[in-house]
């Protein structure tokens, strides 16, 4: 995809995201920073357009998470649109702040774990303990899902 | 030997540019280097052959546009206009065509379509309608609009720079016929597409729900850009009366806007189309080398002998050859070669060559509409449509556009004959 076509694709994203109420900052025509305020919560996304025409999207705030890789501008705008709608929906819950805190802690844990195995020689016994704890956490997520009422139907869950 | 080398390198370079096998800037750069390596020209001659007026005008306008487009003003105007049209597809097509033609007269054609195409695609997607008629209209409008002014299309910039004809000379001599051609083209497009441009009311409401104000990203910058753009266009209009070049006007506008916008110049210069700028520079050197060995004078002698110094025949020959050639070839190298040729014709015969410049401008700019490869704007729009799963074939485009191009050249013929050649 030549630079001209990348610019056109980028401008289409920009117009659609702006119409959703987002602020879009474009760096050198290929990096897109999208920002949207939901009351006092700031949502931030980042993605880039490459010459293969696929888009790797990441949410940076309120906590970082990979939103996947997509091949068309419609998918990019849709995934951000759903994410904003889901966040708006979740924001209505009294437990929203707790949900954000837990997610931030999970991210911190992932970072701590990476530091642990990059900087220390972790024994097999200790590693097995992590496996067990993670299995417990997975079971807890499934159990919570089965006990809870679904509240968003515009899109199917990506991982559970 | 020098003559043989120059002509061979020139023909080979132009043939490869036409074949589009290698990037046009790369091959013209290579052609220039061959001329230097074989001692046909030296670097001093090469640098002195570059028309820095054309180069400066292009760079100045690219800087102004690159800053102005950041404000979202083009999207604002397009959305506002579509809402004024109440979401009616034909009216949207009409308004976007007018915006494209006016923008093209003041900015580069490719820049214009790159600014208008995204918002057009968003609107046609909202209306659930085929974008091809809209994009077709934009190609034609960009090339027609660009014909009207000195800064609208690269051939006109080159003609203006080499001949001393000013911005208002182009406006006064070309705008009347361009308006007639534009209206006729839209009328014929209406006959062709109007029946297919109907959508349900619920889809029109989607357009009405769009908020144009959300497109405006920086109001302060918008105000600054509009002031500078207005002053620059005013500067173009009066440059002959105040004794400054159009290039100076564009560079002054660019410098002032860079200064007052306080944007990192690295970001703006990154968006200047340096490949196009260098392509122009190398073309000027190639043509100057050809002129230097007497080939241009030799062709001019041939043309004067063929036309017997008849201004009507010469002007119409230039108009029609330029139009047909520009339909299939890149009009920039063609015009770069035609300019010294017309100058030589002027030197060899007593005829007033001013109408020949208008014939060249009309032929080279309007001819670009003839085929999908006739102008850069056409290639870019066809590429955009293909990326969005709406491929237009070469023949499909030509069936619609070639007759419209021929019609526009017929109108130009009548115009030139009645007002300049009679």
Interface residues (C-beta under 8 A of the other chain):
Chain A: X1 X2 X4 X5 X7 X8 X9 X11 X12 X14 X15 X16 X18 X19 X21 X23 X24 X28 X29 X53
Chain B: X72 X75 X110 X114 X115 X117 X118 X119 X121 X122 X210 X211 X214 X215 X217 X267 X270 X271 X380 X383 X384 X387
